[in-house]
């Protein structure tokens, strides 16, 4: 459950129950990220550590939500997100995820090229 403590730490304080689930792996309870949790974690990697690959994944997330009803286009979605602070951006992701992601697997495949 060490991973869960990290997610609930001040650094990742925007993680909620919807962002991870408890699973049993090799007889031990662990915390696994949900689809929304993966996008948030990727967003924080971009914001906190300036990881270019994370930014590229968030750009793909913006493309995905634009194709699924965001209504403003992917570039506008990314621009909207970039204009926000870290915590406001996390809330924006939660809102857009709730409104526009109905199939987590297809979103993960699109964003991460799997």
N, CA, C and O of each residue as an XYZ file, in Angstrom:
456
protein
N       0.814     -1.191      0.000
C       0.000      0.000      0.000
C       0.861      1.260      0.000
O       0.358      2.376      0.131
N       2.148      1.060     -0.148
C       3.079      2.194     -0.202
C       2.736      3.134     -1.352
O       2.807      4.354     -1.205
N       2.362      2.562     -2.503
C       2.005      3.392     -3.656
C       0.820      4.301     -3.347
O       0.781      5.451     -3.783
N      -0.140      3.779     -2.596
C      -1.313      4.569     -2.233
C      -0.912      5.755     -1.369
O      -1.456      6.848     -1.528
N       0.024      5.558     -0.464
C       0.495      6.657      0.381
C       1.161      7.735     -0.461
O       0.995      8.924     -0.187
N       1.906      7.338     -1.471
C       2.542      8.309     -2.363
C       1.480      9.119     -3.097
O       1.590     10.341     -3.197
N       0.455      8.449     -3.611
C      -0.604      9.148     -4.345
C      -1.378     10.115     -3.461
O      -1.867     11.141     -3.934
N      -1.486      9.792     -2.194
C      -2.231     10.658     -1.272
C      -1.345     11.723     -0.629
O      -1.829     12.533      0.162
N      -0.072     11.730     -0.957
C       0.842     12.712     -0.381
C       0.504     14.106     -0.901
O      -0.295     14.263     -1.825
N       1.116     15.097     -0.300
C       0.853     16.488     -0.700
C       1.189     16.724     -2.164
O       0.510     17.494     -2.843
N       2.242     16.058     -2.657
C       2.651     16.259     -4.048
C       1.545     15.847     -5.015
O       1.324     16.511     -6.028
N       0.862     14.775     -4.710
C      -0.198     14.280     -5.577
C      -1.554     14.405     -4.893
O      -2.397     13.517     -5.020
N      -1.766     15.482     -4.179
C      -2.970     15.674     -3.387
C      -4.259     15.705     -4.178
O      -5.337     15.665     -3.585
N      -4.188     15.773     -5.487
C      -5.394     15.836     -6.306
C      -5.919     14.451     -6.684
O      -6.910     14.349     -7.408
N      -5.275     13.383     -6.208
C      -5.769     12.038     -6.472
C      -6.920     11.728     -5.528
O      -6.868     12.040     -4.338
N      -7.950     11.116     -6.071
C      -9.141     10.741     -5.312
C      -9.384      9.253     -5.496
O      -8.637      8.576     -6.203
N     -10.429      8.748     -4.858
C     -10.759      7.326     -4.960
C     -10.981      6.888     -6.413
O     -10.666      5.752     -6.764
N     -11.518      7.771     -7.257
C     -11.763      7.422     -8.662
C     -10.469      7.257     -9.459
O     -10.495      6.778    -10.592
N      -9.349      7.650     -8.876
C      -8.086      7.650     -9.609
C      -7.242      6.405     -9.376
O      -6.230      6.204    -10.046
N      -7.652      5.578     -8.437
C      -6.919      4.342     -8.173
C      -7.869      3.323     -7.569
O      -8.947      3.666     -7.084
N      -7.456      2.077     -7.606
C      -8.242      1.023     -6.975
C      -7.292      0.066     -6.280
O      -6.133     -0.065     -6.673
N      -7.778     -0.592     -5.264
C      -6.974     -1.558     -4.531
C      -7.101     -2.903     -5.242
O      -8.205     -3.379     -5.507
N      -5.965     -3.499     -5.543
C      -5.933     -4.818     -6.172
C      -5.048     -5.729     -5.327
O      -4.278     -5.255     -4.492
N      -5.158     -7.023     -5.544
C      -4.273     -7.979     -4.896
C      -3.355     -8.549     -5.962
O      -3.812     -9.127     -6.948
N      -2.062     -8.381     -5.756
C      -1.055     -8.890     -6.691
C      -0.029     -9.672     -5.884
O       0.570     -9.146     -4.946
N       0.168    -10.923     -6.255
C       1.113    -11.788     -5.549
C       0.822    -11.838     -4.052
O       1.738    -11.850     -3.230
N      -0.461    -11.867     -3.710
C      -0.864    -11.972     -2.322
C      -0.766    -10.688     -1.520
O      -1.025    -10.691     -0.317
N      -0.397     -9.589     -2.167
C      -0.271     -8.308     -1.473
C      -1.270     -7.318     -2.043
O      -1.532     -7.299     -3.245
N      -1.821     -6.498     -1.164
C      -2.688     -5.427     -1.641
C      -1.832     -4.294     -2.184
O      -0.869     -3.861     -1.551
N      -2.201     -3.827     -3.358
C      -1.500     -2.722     -4.013
C      -2.537     -1.737     -4.534
O      -3.719     -2.063     -4.648
N      -2.093     -0.564     -4.841
C      -2.952      0.437     -5.455
C      -2.594      0.527     -6.933
O      -1.429      0.700     -7.290
N      -3.604      0.408     -7.787
C      -3.405      0.519     -9.233
C      -4.158      1.745     -9.734
O      -5.277      2.019     -9.299
N      -3.546      2.466    -10.637
C      -4.194      3.648    -11.199
C      -5.333      3.255    -12.129
O      -5.234      2.274    -12.866
N      -6.399      4.016    -12.089
C      -7.472      3.880    -13.068
C      -7.063      4.685    -14.307
O      -6.008      5.319    -14.316
N      -7.882      4.659    -15.332
C      -7.583      5.458    -16.523
C      -7.436      6.935    -16.201
O      -6.504      7.588    -16.672
N      -8.349      7.459    -15.403
C      -8.270      8.865    -15.007
C      -7.009      9.120    -14.188
O      -6.369     10.161    -14.334
N      -6.656      8.173    -13.332
C      -5.439      8.308    -12.537
C      -4.189      8.335    -13.398
O      -3.243      9.067    -13.108
N      -4.186      7.537    -14.457
C      -3.042      7.522    -15.375
C      -2.889      8.883    -16.052
O      -1.778      9.403    -16.165
N      -4.002      9.455    -16.499
C      -3.936     10.773    -17.144
C      -3.481     11.835    -16.145
O      -2.660     12.687    -16.486
N      -3.994     11.796    -14.935
C      -3.553     12.759    -13.916
C      -2.067     12.599    -13.600
O      -1.339     13.587    -13.506
N      -1.622     11.360    -13.438
C      -0.211     11.105    -13.143
C       0.669     11.631    -14.278
O       1.725     12.216    -14.036
N       0.225     11.417    -15.511
C       0.951     11.914    -16.678
C       0.975     13.440    -16.682
O       2.005     14.049    -16.972
N      -0.148     14.047    -16.364
C      -0.230     15.508    -16.278
C       0.752     16.043    -15.237
O       1.452     17.024    -15.490
N       0.807     15.408    -14.074
C       1.734     15.856    -13.032
C       3.188     15.669    -13.460
O       4.042     16.481    -13.104
N       3.481     14.616    -14.216
C       4.845     14.424    -14.733
C       5.221     15.562    -15.669
O       6.367     16.012    -15.683
N       4.261     16.021    -16.443
C       4.502     17.165    -17.330
C       4.667     18.445    -16.512
O       5.628     19.188    -16.709
N       3.746     18.701    -15.606
C       3.769     19.943    -14.834
C       4.970     20.028    -13.889
O       5.653     21.050    -13.831
N       5.215     18.955    -13.158
C       6.222     18.990    -12.090
C       7.640     18.730    -12.574
O       8.596     19.272    -12.020
N       7.780     17.902    -13.607
C       9.114     17.485    -14.043
C       9.432     17.857    -15.483
O      10.502     17.525    -15.993
N       8.504     18.546    -16.140
C       8.703     19.024    -17.519
C       9.058     17.891    -18.485
O       9.859     18.072    -19.402
N       8.457     16.733    -18.269
C       8.707     15.572    -19.129
C       8.002     15.768    -20.472
O       6.777     15.873    -20.528
N       8.781     15.814    -21.548
C       8.229     16.052    -22.877
C       7.296     14.925    -23.315
O       6.266     15.182    -23.938
N       7.644     13.690    -22.996
C       6.779     12.559    -23.368
C       5.425     12.667    -22.663
O       4.394     12.297    -23.225
N       5.437     13.171    -21.444
C       4.173     13.360    -20.726
C       3.341     14.439    -21.414
O       2.126     14.290    -21.544
N       3.972     15.512    -21.852
C       3.244     16.563    -22.572
C       2.645     16.010    -23.864
O       1.508     16.325    -24.213
N       3.415     15.188    -24.566
C       2.912     14.580    -25.800
C       1.694     13.704    -25.514
O       0.737     13.697    -26.287
N       1.729     12.971    -24.409
C       0.588     12.129    -24.039
C      -0.626     12.992    -23.688
O      -1.751     12.653    -24.057
N      -0.414     14.089    -22.988
C      -1.525     14.988    -22.658
C      -2.083     15.620    -23.932
O      -3.290     15.833    -24.042
N      -1.219     15.916    -24.881
C      -1.686     16.424    -26.180
C      -2.584     15.385    -26.859
O      -3.615     15.731    -27.436
N      -2.187     14.115    -26.788
C      -3.011     13.036    -27.355
C      -4.338     12.909    -26.594
O      -5.380     12.641    -27.191
N      -4.287     13.104    -25.280
C      -5.519     13.095    -24.489
C      -6.461     14.200    -24.984
O      -7.667     13.987    -25.113
N      -5.904     15.365    -25.256
C      -6.711     16.478    -25.772
C      -7.298     16.136    -27.139
O      -8.438     16.501    -27.429
N      -6.542     15.447    -27.974
C      -7.072     14.986    -29.261
C      -8.234     14.024    -29.029
O      -9.273     14.110    -29.684
N      -8.038     13.108    -28.085
C      -9.067     12.108    -27.806
C     -10.373     12.762    -27.345
O     -11.448     12.428    -27.845
N     -10.276     13.696    -26.390
C     -11.522     14.315    -25.906
C     -12.152     15.197    -26.981
O     -13.373     15.346    -27.023
N     -11.325     15.782    -27.851
C     -11.870     16.580    -28.958
C     -12.680     15.698    -29.904
O     -13.701     16.130    -30.440
N     -12.225     14.466    -30.107
C     -12.951     13.523    -30.966
C     -14.199     12.972    -30.284
O     -15.061     12.383    -30.936
N     -14.289     13.165    -28.979
C     -15.399     12.587    -28.225
C     -16.252     13.649    -27.537
O     -16.762     13.434    -26.437
N     -16.401     14.798    -28.196
C     -17.398     15.757    -27.760
C     -16.922     17.001    -27.041
O     -17.754     17.779    -26.574
N     -15.610     17.228    -26.928
C     -15.145     18.439    -26.238
C     -15.675     19.691    -26.924
O     -16.020     20.674    -26.269
N     -15.734     19.642    -28.250
C     -16.398     20.709    -28.990
C     -15.556     21.905    -29.372
O     -16.056     22.811    -30.040
N     -14.304     21.942    -28.975
C     -13.472     23.102    -29.293
C     -12.228     22.740    -30.091
O     -11.456     23.629    -30.448
N     -12.016     21.485    -30.375
C     -10.816     21.060    -31.079
C      -9.683     20.755    -30.117
O      -9.650     21.256    -28.993
N      -8.757     19.927    -30.571
C      -7.681     19.473    -29.687
C      -6.703     20.579    -29.326
O      -6.228     20.632    -28.191
N      -6.394     21.458    -30.262
C      -5.466     22.550    -29.959
C      -6.062     23.494    -28.920
O      -5.358     23.958    -28.023
N      -7.358     23.778    -29.039
C      -8.027     24.632    -28.058
C      -8.066     23.944    -26.692
O      -7.895     24.596    -25.662
N      -8.289     22.640    -26.684
C      -8.293     21.895    -25.419
C      -6.936     22.005    -24.736
O      -6.863     22.264    -23.534
N      -5.864     21.808    -25.495
C      -4.518     21.906    -24.925
C      -4.231     23.328    -24.461
O      -3.643     23.528    -23.398
N      -4.639     24.308    -25.247
C      -4.451     25.708    -24.866
C      -5.227     26.031    -23.589
O      -4.719     26.723    -22.707
N      -6.451     25.529    -23.496
C      -7.250     25.726    -22.279
C      -6.528     25.151    -21.068
O      -6.459     25.791    -20.018
N      -5.993     23.949    -21.216
C      -5.294     23.289    -20.110
C      -4.017     24.029    -19.735
O      -3.730     24.226    -18.554
N      -3.256     24.434    -20.735
C      -1.989     25.130    -20.473
C      -2.202     26.472    -19.767
O      -1.311     26.951    -19.066
N      -3.366     27.072    -19.946
C      -3.651     28.371    -19.329
C      -3.969     28.259    -17.839
O      -4.023     29.264    -17.130
N      -4.178     27.033    -17.374
C      -4.562     26.820    -15.981
C      -3.344     26.542    -15.108
O      -2.297     26.122    -15.599
N      -3.492     26.777    -13.832
C      -2.477     26.366    -12.870
C      -2.526     24.857    -12.685
O      -3.432     24.194    -13.190
N      -1.561     24.319    -11.968
C      -1.448     22.869    -11.773
C      -2.735     22.267    -11.198
O      -3.270     21.310    -11.758
N      -3.231     22.810    -10.101
C      -4.414     22.242     -9.459
C      -5.672     22.444    -10.292
O      -6.522     21.556    -10.363
N      -5.792     23.601    -10.919
C      -6.948     23.849    -11.786
C      -6.904     22.920    -12.999
O      -7.944     22.456    -13.467
N      -5.711     22.654    -13.501
C      -5.554     21.721    -14.611
C      -5.984     20.315    -14.232
O      -6.608     19.613    -15.027
N      -5.649     19.906    -13.014
C      -6.070     18.585    -12.537
C      -7.596     18.506    -12.483
O      -8.182     17.490    -12.859
N      -8.229     19.566    -12.020
C      -9.697     19.590    -11.983
C     -10.282     19.576    -13.395
O     -11.305     18.935    -13.635
N      -9.636     20.280    -14.331
C     -10.072     20.288    -15.729
C     -10.007     18.871    -16.298
O     -10.920     18.440    -17.002
N      -8.933     18.150    -15.994
C      -8.800     16.773    -16.477
C      -9.917     15.909    -15.902
O     -10.529     15.128    -16.631
N     -10.188     16.035    -14.624
C     -11.262     15.245    -14.009
C     -12.599     15.526    -14.693
O     -13.370     14.606    -14.968
N     -12.863     16.790    -14.961
C     -14.129     17.172    -15.600
C     -14.203     16.653    -17.030
O     -15.206     16.056    -17.422
N     -13.150     16.876    -17.810
C     -13.185     16.427    -19.207
C     -13.202     14.906    -19.283
O     -13.837     14.338    -20.171
N     -12.517     14.248    -18.367
C     -12.528     12.781    -18.355
C     -13.952     12.284    -18.104
O     -14.441     11.399    -18.806
N     -14.598     12.850    -17.120
C     -15.964     12.453    -16.783
C     -16.932     12.702    -17.939
O     -17.825     11.894    -18.197
N     -16.750     13.813    -18.623
C     -17.676     14.188    -19.694
C     -17.401     13.510    -21.029
O     -18.331     13.303    -21.809
N     -16.148     13.158    -21.313
C     -15.804     12.751    -22.673
C     -15.141     11.386    -22.813
O     -14.949     10.922    -23.937
N     -14.788     10.737    -21.725
C     -14.164      9.411    -21.822
C     -15.175      8.377    -21.346
O     -15.494      8.294    -20.160
N     -15.664      7.602    -22.285
C     -16.629      6.547    -21.964
C     -15.989      5.165    -22.050
O     -16.507      4.205    -21.479
N     -14.877      5.059    -22.755
C     -14.178      3.784    -22.931
C     -12.714      3.982    -22.540
O     -11.906      4.469    -23.331
N     -12.394      3.599    -21.319
C     -11.043      3.808    -20.795
C      -9.994      3.098    -21.634
O      -8.926      3.654    -21.894
N     -10.282      1.891    -22.055
C      -9.288      1.119    -22.811
C      -8.957      1.806    -24.128
O      -7.784      1.927    -24.479
N      -9.971      2.260    -24.862
C      -9.675      2.928    -26.138
C      -8.931      4.239    -25.907
O      -8.077      4.611    -26.711
N      -9.243      4.943    -24.818
C      -8.530      6.182    -24.511
C      -7.060      5.885    -24.226
O      -6.180      6.560    -24.760
N      -6.787      4.894    -23.400
C      -5.399      4.528    -23.074
C      -4.662      4.112    -24.340
O      -3.516      4.509    -24.550
N      -5.311      3.316    -25.181
C      -4.681      2.887    -26.432
C      -4.365      4.076    -27.319
O      -3.288      4.132    -27.913
N      -5.274      5.018    -27.420
C      -5.048      6.187    -28.266
C      -3.941      7.071    -27.699
O      -3.025      7.460    -28.423
N      -4.019      7.383    -26.430
C      -3.077      8.318    -25.812
C      -1.660      7.758    -25.764
O      -0.693      8.479    -26.013
N      -1.540      6.482    -25.446
C      -0.214      5.898    -25.247
C       0.224      4.988    -26.389
O       1.270      4.345    -26.306
N      -0.578      4.933    -27.460
C      -0.185      4.195    -28.655
C      -0.037      2.704    -28.450
O       0.869      2.083    -29.006
N      -0.913      2.133    -27.663
C      -0.818      0.697    -27.365
C      -1.659     -0.103    -28.320
O      -1.704     -1.330    -28.223
